[in-house]
C-alpha cells in the first residue's frame, strides 16, 4: 500500500497484511505502487491477485469486511465514517517484504557490518529522520483530541489465539514480563504523572519512587517471560503504554548486566521523566503550529532545557539521566545533541534507543497501525550503521527475538504454534510448541519442537489482540 493511501476507519472495511489475504475477499480501495494502480477497488481476490501483490512488495491492503456483526440491543447512533491517511512518517515508500534468507544474512553480518551492508533495499525506503523527531511525531499526534487510532480486526486464527493466550502461555510454562493488573496500574500512574509534568515541568520524587517500586515489584525478566503486544485502545493511552513497554523491553534486553535493584530503579525513573518531558514538549511545539522544520528546531532547544531541568530537580541519578538523554545519538554521527558516533555512544544509550524504537513500532498510534515484531526487527536491521551500531542491535535482537517468546506463529505445515524459547544461533528458528483445540474445545499445548532440527519453518506471525 502506497504512502498516504487513505483508509476508511469504519466497521465495513479493515486493513490486513497481504500474507493474511484469502481468495474471495474484495478490495475496498485501489492498490497502488507508486502512481501505478495494480488492482482496483472491489476486485475479488484470486490466487493470482495475491501472488501479484506479493511480487510487487505490497504489505497491506484494505478489504471489504463482510463478517457478520452482532445485532444491536438498543437504539444506536450511527457513527459517521472517518477517513484518516496512513502516514508512516519513517518510510518514504512502501517497505518491501524481506525473505528469511535475507534476514538470516543480515543478522550474521552484524559482527562485520559496514554502512549500507544491512538490508539496503529496506534502508533505501526509510527517511533519514532523527530518532527524537520520530518520537515527537508519535507523541504529538497521540495527545491531539481529534486523532484516531487505526482499527484492525483479527482474523480467525488471531481471534482464537487472543481468546486463549493466557491459558496457552500458562500451560507452556511462560509468564508475563509484567502481569496485566499491575501493568494497568502502572499505566494509570503514568497518566497522572504526565498531568503532573505538564503542570509543573517535573514529576515529584514521591511519584517516581512509587512508580519505579511498583514496576520493580512486578517485573519478571526471565527468558521465559513474554511481552504483551496488543493494540493501544485510545490515542491518549499511547504515552503511558510506550513508556511502560520501553522500560520492560529495555530491562529484558540487558538483563545479564547484573545491575543492582537501585540501578534499575534509577533507569525506570529516568526513562519515565525523559518520555513525559518529550511528550509534553512535543505537544506544546505541535500546538504552536505543527511539527514544521522551524518547530523541530524549537524541539531541540526544549530538549536541552528539559535535561537541565531534570538534572536540577535531582529526581534521577545524574549518570543514568545522561545515559537516557544520549539515546538520540546515532551511530553515523548524525544524532542529537552532541553528534556522537559508534563506540563513543554508551551501550546503555543504544540499547535504550533500540527498546524505544521497538516499542514505538509495535504499538498502535494515530494514523499508523502497529507492526509485528518481525517487521520491527527488519527496520532495526536496516538502520544498523545509521542509527544503531551492529553490536548493540545484535545483543538486542538476540534477547527480544524476531518472534519473541510468547508470540504465536503459523508453521509451514499450517499448524499454529507458540514460541517458547529463542535460539541465539538461529533467531528465525526458535523452539515452539504447536497449539490447538481438542474435540471438547479445550486448548492443547503439544511437545516442544526445536525448529533448527525440524523440517518445518515459520510461515508468518499471528498478531495478539
N, C-alpha and C positions, 0 to 999 in steps of 0.2 A: 504494500500500500504506500503510495507516494506521500512525501511530507506535505502536510497541510490538507490532506483529504478530509472532507467533512464526514463525521459520523453522527447518526441520529441516536441520541441518548434517550431511548424510549423503549417500551415493552415489546414492540413488534420487530425490532432489529437487534442484532447482537454482533459484537466483534469477536472473531475466533482466529486462532492460529491456523494457517493453511494445513499444518500437519493433522489437525482435527477435522478438516473438511470431509464431508461424505457425499457420495453420489446422490443426486436428487435434491440437495439443498439449493435454494435460489439466492442469487446475489441481490443485495439491497441497493448497492451503489456500483458505479463503474469501477473497474480495477485498472489503474494506470501505472506505467513505469516511465518515469519522466513525463513527457507530454503525450505519450502513446497509450491509447486505450487498448488493453489486450483482452478484456472481457467486459461486456456491457451489463448494466443493471438488469435484474430479473432473468438472467441466463440461468438455466437449470444445470447444475454441475454434473459433468461426466468424468470418468477416469482420465480421459484425455485433457479435459479442462484443468483438473487438479495437477496433473503432471506438467502442464503448460505453466501454471502459476509457480510451481517449484523451480522449473527451469529458468524462469525469469527472476528468481530471488525474491518473490513476494512473500512476506512474512505473515501478514494478517489480512483478512477480508471481512466485510460487513455483510451478513446474510439476513434474509427474512426469517424471523423467529416464528415458526409455525407450531410451536409447542402449545399444548392446551393449558390455559390459565385457569386457576381456581375461580369459581363463581363468587361474585360479590355477596356479602352477607347483609348489606345495608346500603343506604344511599351513599354514593361516592361523587366526588368532584373530579371530572376528567382533567387529568394533568396535561397541560399543553406540551407538545413535542419541543424539546430544546435541542438545538444543533450547536455542537461545540467542535472546533477544529482539534484534531490530534496534533499536538505540537511537541515533537521530540527535539527540544532545544539543543541537545548534544549532537544530534545527527543532521548532517547536511543533505543526506539522501538515504533511501531505504538501506538498512544494514542486511547484507546477504546472509543466508543460512550457511553455516560452516560445518562441513562433514567432520566426523570423529577423527579421521586420519590427520586432518589439519590441526585440530585442537591438540591431539597427541604430540604432533611435531612441535607445536608452539610451546607446550609445557616442557618438552625435552630440551628446547632451545633456551629456556630461561637462564640456565647457568652460563650461557655464552652469548646472550642476546646483544645485538648492536641496533642502533637506530634503524627502523624500517624493516627489521627482520621478522617481527612478530605480526602475523595476520595482516599483511599490508592492504589487502582488499577492504577489510573492515576499517582499518585505520584511515584509509582514504575517504571514507564516508563520515568520519567524525570531525566536528568543528574543533579548531584549536582554541577551546574556551577554557578559561581559568576555573579551577575547582570552586573557588569562592563564588564565582558568578553562577555556576550551576546550582549550588545550594540556595543562593539568593533568589533565583527564579522560582524554585520549588516552594520556598517559604513564603515569598510574596504572594504567589497565587493562592496558597492554602489559607491565607488569612484575609482574602478578599471575600466579602459576603455573597457575591453573585457568582462565584466559581462553582463548578460542579465536578464531581468525580465521574470518570467513565464507568458505565455499568457493564459488567461482564457476567454472563450466565454460564454456570458449569455444565459441561457435557455429562452424559450419564455416568461415565466412569469417575469423573471428578466429584459428582454429587454423591456417589456411593462411598468413595474414599473419605470425603469430608464428614459424612454421617457416622462413619465407623472409625475414624482415625485414632481417637483416644484409646479405644479398646484394642485396635490393631497394634498400636505402638506399645501399649502396656503388655500385651501378650508376647511381644517380641523383646521385652526387657528394656525398652527405651524410656527415657524420662525427659520431660521438657526442661530446657535450659532455665526457664522461669515459668512456674505454674500459672495458669490463666487468671486465677483470682488475685494473687499478689501482683501480677503484671498489670492488671486493670487498675489496681490500687496505685501502683507506681505512675501509670499514665495520668490518673486523676491528680496526683501530687504535682506532676509536671505541668498540667493545665493551670493549676493555681500558681505555681512558680512563675509561669510565663506572665500571668496577670501582674504578679508582684514585680517582676523585672520591668515590665512596660511602664509601671507607675514610678518605680524608684531607680531604674537602671542598674540594679544589682539584686541579688537574692540573699535573704538573711542567712546567716551561718546556721541557725536552727533548722531552717527549711532544707538546706543542703545536707546537713548531718542526718536528718531524719530520712531523707530520700536515699542517701547512699547506704544507710544501715538497712533500710527496707530491701533494697536491691541485693546487697551482700548476703543478707539472711536467707534469701530465697533463690539464689543463683546455684545452678548445678552445671559446672563447666567440664564434667567428664566427657570423654569422647563418645559415650552412648547417649548424650543429651542432644535434644533436637531443637531447632528454631521453630517459631510459629510464623509461617509465611502466608498470611491471609490478607484479604482486602482491608484497607482503611475505610471505615464507614462514612465519615463526613470530612470535608476539607479541613475543618478546624482540628480534627484528630491527628492530622499528619505530623504536626510539630512534636507532640509528645511521643507518638509512635516511632518517629525517626530517631529521636534522642534515645529512647529505651532500646531499640533494636541495635543502634550503633554501639551502645555500651556493651550489650550482650555479645555481639559479633566480635568486637574488639577484644574483650576479655577471653573469649573462646579461642580466638586466633593466636593469642600469645600466652596460652595457659601454661606453657613449660618454662616460663621465666623465673618461677619460684618467688614472685613478689610477695611480700607480707601483706596481710589484710589492710594495713594502714595505707600502703601504696595504692592498692586497688581502690580504696575509698577515695583517695585524692583524685584518681583518674575519673571516677564516676562524677565527682563534684566538678572537675574541670571540664569534662565533656558536656555536662548539663549547663554550666554557666556560659560556656562558649556558644553552644547552639541556641540557647534562649536569647543571647545577645545578638547573634547573627539574624535570627528570625525577627526580632524586634527592629533591628537596623534595616533589614531588607524591606519590611513592611512600611517603615517611615519613608524610606527613599522612594519606594514604588508609589506611595500615595502622593508624593510631591510631583509626580509626572511620569511615572513608569520607569522601568529599568533601561533607560537610554544610556548611550556611552557616557554622557555627562553625569548621569545618576550613578553609574558604576564607579566613576572617579570619586564621587562622594562616599560611596560604599567603602572604598579603600581608606579614606580619611577616617571614617567612622570606625573601621576595623582597628586602626591603631589606637584610637581613643578608647575603644572597648577594652583592649588589652591592658592599657594603663589604668582604667577604672577598676577592672577586676583585680589587678595587681595591688592597687592601693587598698582595696576592700579587704585584702588578706583573708579571703574565704577559702582559697586553694593554695596548696604548697607551690611556691614560685617556680621551682624546677619543672613540676608537672604542668603548670599553666603554660609555660613556654613551649613544652613539647606539644601540647594541644593546639596552640596557635601556629605552630610550624607545619601543620597538616596541609596547608595550602601551597607549600613549596613543591615544585615539580622537578623530576629527575633531570630534565633537559635544561634547567636553569631559568625557565620562563614563568616560574610561580611567584608567590607573594608571601611575605612582604620583602624578603631580602634577596631573592633570586638565587638561593642556594641550589646546588645540583648534586646528583649522585650520592656518594657516601658522606657528603657534608650534611645531608638531611638525616636527623636521627631516625633510627629504625622504628622506634615507637610512633613517631610522627607519620611515617609512611604507612605503618600498619593501621593507624587510626584513619588516615586518608582512604585506605582500601576498605575498611569496615564501613565508613561513612558512605562511600560510593556504592558498595554492595547494598546497603540499606536503602539508599535513595532509589536505586534501580528496581529493587524487589518490593517496594511499597507503592500502592496506587496513590496517585496525586492528581490534582486538577489537570484535565486535558492530556493526561499521559498515563495509560494503563501500566501496571506493574509488569516487569519482565520475570521470566523463570530464572532460577539461579544459573542454569547453563548459559542463557543469553547474557546475564550479568557478567559471568566469567569470560565470555567472548570479548566483551567491551574492556574488561580489565586487562586481558592479554593484549588487545590491540593498543592499549595505552602504555604498555611497557616501553621504557626508554624515553617516553614523552612525559607522562605523569609519574609513573612508578618505576623504581629500579627492579631489575629482574629478581634479585634475591628476595626482596620483600613480597613481590607478587607470588613467587613460588611458595614461600612459607605460608602466606595467607590461603592460597588455594589448596594446599595440602592439609590444612586444618579444617577449612569450611567445606571444601569439595565442589565439584562440578554438579553432582547430585548429592546434596547434603544428607547427613544421617536423618532418618525420619521422614524423608520425602518419598513419594510414590512414583513409580516409573512403569512404563509398558515395555515388556520384553519383546524380543524379536519373534517369539513363538505366540504372541498375542496375550500372554498372561500379564496380570498386574503383579507388582512386587513392591516390597518396602525395603528401602536402603537401610541396612543395619550397621555397616562398618565401611569406612573408606580404606582403599588400598593406596598407600603412598606412592607405589611404583606403577599404578595403573588407575588414575582418578576416574576414567570413564568406564572402568570395570570394577565397581565396588562389590562388597558382599551384600546379597539381597535375600529376602525370604518371600516366596510367592504368597499372595493373599487372595482369598475368595470367600464366597458364602457357600455353606453346605446346603443339603436338601432341606434342612429345618430353618434356614435363614440365618444361622449363627455364622459368625466370621471365623475363618480358619487362617492361621499363620503357619506355613509349611517350614520345612527344614532349611537351614542356611545354605546358600549356593554362592561360591566364590566365582564370579564371572570371569576371572582370569583362567579358570580351569574348566570352563563350560563352553560348549558350542552354542552360546547364547550371547546376545548383546542387548543394550538398551536402545529401544526404538524411539522413545520420547518420554518427556516428563508429564506427570499428572499433577495439575495445579491443586493447591489446597484452598478451600473456601471456608 
